[in-house]
Structure formats: C-alpha cells, structure tokens
Amino acid sequence: MNFAKFKPQFQQYLNCIEEAKLRKSHHDQLRSIFIGFLSQTFGVNYEEFELEKGVKAAKVRGLIDALFQDIVFEFKRDIDAERDKGKAELTDYLKSLKDGTYFGVLTDGLLFEVYILKENNLEMIDSVSLKAPISPEEAFSWFDRFLFSTRELIPSSQDMVNKFGAKSPVFLSSSQKLWHMFSQSKDNPSVKVKFEEWDKLLSKVYGSSVASDELFLRHTYLSILVKLIAYLALFKERPKETDELLSILDGEAFRRRGFQNLAESDFFTWVMSPPLLTDTYSLLKGLAQHLSVYDLSKINEDLLKELYQQLVDPETRHDLGEFYTPDWLAELTLRQARWSKGKSLLDPACGSGTFLFIAIHLLREQGLSGTDLVEKAREDIVGVDVHPLAVTIAKINYLLALMPGLTDYKESLIIPIYMADSLVMREKLSFGEESFSVIVTGGEKFGIPTDMTQNPNTLDKVIDEMRFYAGKPTGEAIAGFQAYLKRQGYDKQLWLWSQNLRLMRKLVQEGRDTIWAFILKNYYRPVFFCHKSFSLVAGNPPWLAYRYIRDPDYQSRVKKLTIDYHLLTSKDVKLFTHMDTSTLFFAFSLFMYAQNGETIAFVMPRSVITGAKHHASFRDVITGKTVTFWEPKLRKLIDLEKVVVPETPTKGVFNVPACVLIARKGQKEDHPIQRLDLKGTLPKKNLSWQEAQKDLTIQRFRISPETLLPPAGKESPYFKHFKEGATIVPRCFWFVQPVARKGLGVIDRTKPYLETHPDVERDAKGPWKGIQIPGEVETGFLYATLLGKHLLPFGYTKLDLVVLPVEISQMGMRMLDSQTALRAGYSGLHSWLSQVEKIWEARKKKGSPMSPYSRLDYRRLLMSQCPAGYHNVLYGSAGTHIASCIIDTTAGRLKTETFPTHGFFVEAKTFFYQTKELKEAHYLCAVLNSDYVDKAIKPYQTKGAWGERDIQRRPFEAVSIPKFDAQDKRHLRLAELSQECHKKVAKLSLQGKSIGFLRNKVREYLRPERNEIDKLVKTILSQ
C-alpha cells in the first residue's frame, strides 16, 4: 500500500462517515460507505461481501449485515445505545456459523469492536476508534490485520507477529476452537501421552514442568501454522481435498512428494483424533486462507523466530537466556568463525534454526546453488534441539532457506534437524552391551545399542519395523521381528530389541504409543554426531541456571558432567546454584562434536569473561591457564555489551549482557586473542548483518589470554571472615507481624499472637504462595533480621521480625522442632511449628530429604551465627553499588514491629562480619561504602539487565583491605565518619520509595562525609 495515496482516502472516509452520522443515516448507508472505502483502499471487491446473509439455525433467525471471509460485520447507528442488541445479534450469528472460525465486528463506522465466542459467550478481543488520534498508517495496519487484503505480500517476521501472534484475531479465534477440541479429547490415553512427553522435554528446556493446557494449545497452533506455511511455500497452492489438508499435519502430504521428515506424527497431531477431524479441517482451512496472501518464495529472513518467541514460552522464564539470536549476530558469528562450503556445521541447541538458516544463505553467497546447495546442506548443516516445537519450526525455516534450490532437486529429502538432548550420555547395560536408555516411565525404558547409531538409516528402519510388529499377535510379532533382525546381521542385539518390542507392544495395547517411534528416531542422533564430528559447532546454547533445574535425574546428570568437564569440583557446593548450562554446552559440544583442530562459536552470557566465580574454571581452561581433556583455545571474543536495542525491555541484545566466544579444539601453540568490541544503537533487534553494521562500530584489539581479565589484587585478611547469611525460607513460616486478638484489642507482650507478614506473599514462589500461619509464640523466639532490599549505606529502612525455633541458654544454642518445643514447655512454639511441619510435608519438593529445620540451617549458616553481643558489619551480596551498615547487638535488644527481640540473625542476601570492636566495625563499614572499593570491584561483577549485580566477597578479592589498626589515625577517622553517617541516616525520613532511589538519596545526603572517606580509603588501599 502506498501510504501517500491512503492518507487522502482515509480522510475522505472519515468526512463521509461523520457526515452520514450527523444526518442520522440508516445503518445500511454506513455499511455502504465502509465497503466502498475498503474497495477503494484495500482492493476488496464488493462481490466478496455477502450482504443480508440469512441465518437459520436452531433458535436463531436473522440477517447478517455483512459477511466478509471470516468476519461478521454488524452495523449500528449508535453503538452506545444499541451495543447490547448488537452483541446479542453477533452472539447468535457466530453460534450459527459452523464451517470455519469466525469473529464479529460491531461498528458504527468510526468505532470498531471485535468479538469472538468463548464458551458460547461473546468476548471482546480488540477495538479501535477512528475518532481518537490515529495515524493513517496505524489505521491501515489495524484493518489489514483482519482483512488480509494485501496480496503477493513478501512476509516478514514482524508481519507474522502482527497477523498471527498472541494478540491477533487469527490466533484468538483459532485458540477458542482448539480449547473446544482439547476439552473433548484431553482424557484420551493417546492425547495424555503426547501431553506428558511434551512436558517432559520442556522440563529440560526450562528446568521444571511448565505444563499447562494453554501452553500446549499455543504450541499446537504454531505447529499447525508452520506446517501450512511449508506446504504453501513448497507447492504454491492451497490444498483442495479434505484428506490432503489433514495429511499436512502428520507429514503424509510431504512424504508423498519426497520430503520424508519435514512434518511428522508428533505431539501436536492430537487434533487428528477422528472425533475432532471436522473441527480440525475447519481450522486448517481458515489458516490456509489467511496465509495465501503471502508470496512465500521471497523469504529472506528467519521468518518465524519472533512468532516462536512470543507464543512458545511460559510466563515465568527466570534467567534462562532462551531468547532468539538475531540474524545479524548469527551472520557475524559465522563469518568470524570462517564458515565456508568446505566445512560442516552442527548447532546442538538450534532453537528455531537461525544459525542453520543463515549458514545456508552464506553458502549461496559463496556460489553454491541449486542441487549442489541442497546436497551440501543435507550432508553438512545439522541441528539438534530438545524443544519439540522448536524442531518443527527449525525444519520449516531450513526448508524455506533451501527453497530456490529445490526446483530441480529430484531426490528424497530428509531435513537434518532432530529432537534430542545434545547432552545425551551412554551407559553400560548389565549384560555387557554398550547402549543408552530412552526413559518411558520410571520402570520402563527402551535401549539403543550405541554401535547401531553409526548407521542412522538402518537404525530408523529397525525402529519402524519394531513399531509395525508391535501391532501384530504375540507369536508372529516376536518371530517376525527377530527374523528381520537376523537378516540385517543384528544377532547380537536380539535380546535388547526383543525387550524393546515387548515394551512397544505394551504401549500399543494400553493406548500409550502414538509418538515413541518418532522419539526414538530422534533421540539417538547426538550419539551418531559424536562419531561423525564437525568442522564447526556454532549456536546459542541454553543458559539455564542450575538452581532452576527441578528434575532430580537431569540435575544429577548436569552436575556430573559439570564436574567431569572440570568446570566445578564437588567441593564447590555453594557455586552450583549460580552455575548455568552455557559453559557445560560449550565444553561438551567442543569435545564430543568438533573435529580436532576445528572451531566452536557460541553466543554466551558475558559473565563467562568477568569475575563470576562459578565460571572461573571455564575461564582458566579457555585461556590456557589450566589444561584439560577438551583442549580449547580461545581465538576470538565478540563483546556485545555496548550494543543498545531500545525496543527490548533491557535495551540490550539479550536479557543479560552477552558475548561470542570462538575457540579452536586441540591447538597447542598460543596465539593472541582477537577481540571485537561492538558499539551502537540498533533500530530494532532483528536485522541482517548488512543492515546492522550501518549502526555499529567495531573496535578490534589483539590481547594476550592473561589480560582477558584484569588481575585480582592481593586477597584481604578479612576475606575468610566475611560470611553469607542464612536462608530464612520459606518466608511464610518465619516472617511475622504481631496482631491484636479479635475482641481484645491488645497484644500480649510475653506470648504475642502472630501471623505471617503480608509482605511475604508478594515475593512468594510456587508452592509457598497463599500460605498464612497464625498463632501465639513465646517472645524468646522472636528475632530481628535485615533483608538486602532494606539495606542502605550506613543504615536501613526497616528490620523484619522473625520467629525462629532457636533456643539460647547458658548451655548454648539449639534448634527445636515441634516435639522438643513441647517437651521444653513452649506450647506456643509447639503449635506454630506443628503447622509449619504439616505444610512443609504437603508442599515440599517431591523426594526431598530436607526438613524445614535443615532448610533453615542449610550449610550451618544460621546456627553458626552469634545473635547477640556483637557489632555486625553487613553489606548486600548483590547490587550495582555496595551498601553497608552496622547492626549493633551489644547495647540491648533490637526492636522491630514495636517488639524487643531476642537477638539478630543475618539473612542470605547479605554478607556479614561479627566483631566485639566497635571501631573496627565502623572502619570496615566506611571502607565498604567508599567509591574507591565500589569502582575496584566493577570489572569482576557479573552483569544483569540493569547493570552490575553480584558482589559476593569481591571487595576482599579486588582490593586488599587491611586489618583494622587502632594506631593508624586514618583507620580511626574512618570509624568516626561511619558513626557520624549512621547517626545522620537514622534521622532521615526514608519511606515509600524504591530502594535504589533511597540509596542514591543517602549517598547524596552524605556527600561531604563520603568524599573524605574516599580520600582516606584511597591513601590506605593504593599503598
């Protein structure tokens, strides 16, 4: 559309419709003006509208004002006065239209309200008012989302989101039909298996189960959509036969024409259950009609990545880094890794297939075309991903990249992208045959002989034969399958395959086999690729933090591999929670899949080249400081920290700062590392490299491996004395507030009535949401704590009141449970802990050996503290800038929530040091709050979306803070300044603002004192 022409046409329409409304014209006149406008501006033929379409169904009688494709228009002169009537009419009309998925538009020519039927009730999904300030471009875009009027359109990833994404009318109306279909079939055993196995695989992507009906249906919708895109792109026509349309979903329509695995009978073919076929056909027909406006032969980008990103992921993603790689970065990475037609490429976590798509286009740029390009790709450009939907989308993208060369290609084509876990491990079975397992349930598993994986075509045929014989009578099945195996020369594997056949037969008989042949043929591929090896392994591996992996078996495997690849040791328990899978994927992929002397190029979190302790071993290995069996040598580093993308929530390329590491396997000699620092602001995230480099500058350096990180200073003597606080969780058990008993209005000062503090619910996660414990507790078990989010430089906004089952006596400290509290005569604590224990057992992680008390004292971080009689120096363990304060428990009981407490315990988000010396405590607090120390740790802090975050014990590694010396006047002056600052902060009014705002306010308020502190610290630490 030429917007220069559209603007006057749009204005003319507004003038005409407003004039007609002023004359109080009949709604037929409004309809005529609107259809004339669509005809003039969008090229919609008047004949395409059915006017006054009669409706005769059940109790419905009436005339639809206008029906265009799948849109029911109902015109009213005055929507405000006639809205209820119009909605009632739309409800009847939409209920009566069965062949397709329709939505209704209620309009007066200026206001357009869009509705769909949801459980037989009308629901508004969108609206626009042409009275409001709206540009012609916005108006055109809004109407075109519904009309799909632009023909021969060259598709873009953004256009796909607009027309088929989560807020599009097509998605919303399709979702309603899928909900209706799923509600009819979700209890079917075949559908249950598909849902459960889909969830199992996603658990590896996200760390824990994300199963929900809504997410499953989103994936189903997108799977159907992309298979239709592939069909229309390949065959350039809409399927005319009902059977042809339905056969697109299980892949038969493609197999008949030589595309063997482009689409398969996967998790999302549940819609092909016989009772659902009428609805499925209707859904497919509507989607195919909408897609027909595109010229799919002219795709020049990864078309589906943004649609995939928007629709496939659960709402809670944590810090997964599972974000798509923009085309420009994939292209830059492959160019810098010297990808060429003489090499082979594996992406072991290919996602929607961006690296594979770009790799094919680069080969075309290098002169390969036609059948030569197709042959090269099928042999040497390979992808693997564990995400079931990602694999389907990657295959379609791969196909679209090859489209120009498929015209003359006459061979059967298998797209070399597989649904599998690239971290697959082998195991020895008891009878001595080397194989690995594919788990069905806890006690059921298939075994795949490792040596058979070296011949994938043969192994696939064995799996297909097994599935065939699984449906035959027992005697014939066993005899026939064994005879087949013997003819193929697999006598040694008869026992294993007979076991596999028995399991497959069981699954068939119980209605649980719908996808296992599909899973098996994909699962073993990484083992085959270990034998094949590649000259380039490239991609963006998952950045899944270890702490988010909830599956015990997968967590155990990741932990074992992390230790096996020397990324951490078994002693680094506390670092495992920070570890993520990116470095493991890097090490495992380089060792298992890359040829000796060849290259790996991975997009990685930037924390791997900063001071993140959990990545220290990885840095030592890639820079040659430590030698290990996977033998990497870092050759290039592409730093993306200074690339700004305003359209993203974090203004960066990913949700955390990132880089690209390019390393060589098995290289012995040392070479300087080539560093490329990218800087600039991109108009949008997804551009080609040709477009992106117009806005980016590249600075190139050659650095030695030793200078990749700035050298750390001499470790401070305080390093070992500052410790991490205790994990006082679940907070709903322990964080409380006193409450007056109903009808009494007073609080018992010796045994107050308490309840879970309401602030806890705001931050609660998963099973610990919605819990409130009430009860009386003896005051001897009330303590104070300070959360990191309440900590300020030289002060705090509030202390929290906690109930802790810690008894302090002349004999020392001990932790009580409900029974020991009862025997000790603490009836209130006994009742409280009884509630805690009951809730813990009901909601704890399945199989966890922990009690609420071992969780509270995890790694002895609670009971090793001294809750009274010390000056506690605290600072936050995370944040852009250090904030430190003193909590004094030497001068009497701390008060919180108006209650005197029995002591103070330090919480996990803070580090602390306990000393009897007041001046030493304030000396340390002043040093920690200084700009000098804050700047010194910056190169060693990991970075998040909003800047530096982890502090940990870096102040005592980056600079050597000396022990307090009472004879040094500078030390004494720092102590005095800290005391003065604490007094000033205590007098400030600090309520109702974000903690970041308050910390900045305090720093500015203490500017004179902080300037003096900084000068003194500089003289002490720069010696």
Sequence and secondary structure as in RCSB ss.txt:
>XXXX:A:sequence
MNFAKFKPQFQQYLNCIEEAKLRKSHHDQLRSIFIGFLSQTFGVNYEEFELEKGVKAAKVRGLIDALFQDIVFEF
KRDIDAERDKGKAELTDYLKSLKDGTYFGVLTDGLLFEVYILKENNLEMIDSVSLKAPISPEEAFSWFDRFLFST
RELIPSSQDMVNKFGAKSPVFLSSSQKLWHMFSQSKDNPSVKVKFEEWDKLLSKVYGSSVASDELFLRHTYLSIL
VKLIAYLALFKERPKETDELLSILDGEAFRRRGFQNLAESDFFTWVMSPPLLTDTYSLLKGLAQHLSVYDLSKIN
EDLLKELYQQLVDPETRHDLGEFYTPDWLAELTLRQARWSKGKSLLDPACGSGTFLFIAIHLLREQGLSGTDLVE
KAREDIVGVDVHPLAVTIAKINYLLALMPGLTDYKESLIIPIYMADSLVMREKLSFGEESFSVIVTGGEKFGIPT
DMTQNPNTLDKVIDEMRFYAGKPTGEAIAGFQAYLKRQGYDKQLWLWSQNLRLMRKLVQEGRDTIWAFILKNYYR
PVFFCHKSFSLVAGNPPWLAYRYIRDPDYQSRVKKLTIDYHLLTSKDVKLFTHMDTSTLFFAFSLFMYAQNGETI
AFVMPRSVITGAKHHASFRDVITGKTVTFWEPKLRKLIDLEKVVVPETPTKGVFNVPACVLIARKGQKEDHPIQR
LDLKGTLPKKNLSWQEAQKDLTIQRFRISPETLLPPAGKESPYFKHFKEGATIVPRCFWFVQPVARKGLGVIDRT
KPYLETHPDVERDAKGPWKGIQIPGEVETGFLYATLLGKHLLPFGYTKLDLVVLPVEISQMGMRMLDSQTALRAG
YSGLHSWLSQVEKIWEARKKKGSPMSPYSRLDYRRLLMSQCPAGYHNVLYGSAGTHIASCIIDTTAGRLKTETFP
THGFFVEAKTFFYQTKELKEAHYLCAVLNSDYVDKAIKPYQTKGAWGERDIQRRPFEAVSIPKFDAQDKRHLRLA
ELSQECHKKVAKLSLQGKSIGFLRNKVREYLRPERNEIDKLVKTILSQ
>XXXX:A:secstr
  HHHHHHHHHHHHHHHHHHHHTT  HHHHHHHHHHHHHHHH   GGGEEEEEEEEETTEEEEEEEEETTEEEEE
 S HHHHHHHHHHHHHHHHHH  SS  EEEEESSSEEEEEEEETTEEEEEEEEESSSS  HHHHHHHHHHHH   
 SB   HHHHHHHHSTTSHHHHHHHHHHHHHHHHHTTSHHHHHHHHHHHHHHHHHHSS    HHHHHHHHHHHHH
HHHHHHHHHH S   SHHHHHHHHHTHHHHTTTBSSSS S GGGGGGSGGGHHHHHHHHHHHHHHHTTB TT   
S TTHHHHHHHHS S  TT       HHHHHHHHHHTT  TTS EEETT TTTHHHHHHHHHHHHTT  HHHHHH
HHHHHEEEEES HHHHHHHHHHHHHHHGGGSTT  S B   EEE  TT   EE TTS EEEEEEEETTEEEEEEG
GGGGSHHHHHHHHHHHHHHHTS HHHHHHHHHHHHHHTT GGGHHHHHHHHHHHHHHHHTT  SSHHHHHHHHTH
HHHHHHH EEEEEE     BGGG   HHHHHHHHHHHHHTTSS TT HHHHTT BHHHHHHHHHHHHHEEEEEEE
EEEEEGGGGTT GGGHHHHHHHTTSS  TT EEEEEEEEEEEEE TTSTTSSSSSS EEEEEEEES  S   EEE
EEEEEE SSS   HHHHTTSEEEEEEEE GGGSS       TTTTT EE B   SHHHHBEEE   TTT    SS
S EEEE THHHHH  GGGTT   EEE  GGGEEEE  GGGEETTEES  EEEE  EEEETTEEEE  HHHHHHTT
 HHHHHHHHHHHHHHHHHS TT    HHHHHTGGGTTTTS  SSSEEEEEESBSSS  EEEEE SSS  EETTEE
 S B  BTTEEEEEES HHHHHHHHHHHTSHHHHHHTGGGS EETTEE B TTTHHHHS      TT HHHHHHH
HHHHHHHHHHHTS   SS HHHHHHHHHHHTHHHHHHHHHHHHHHHT 
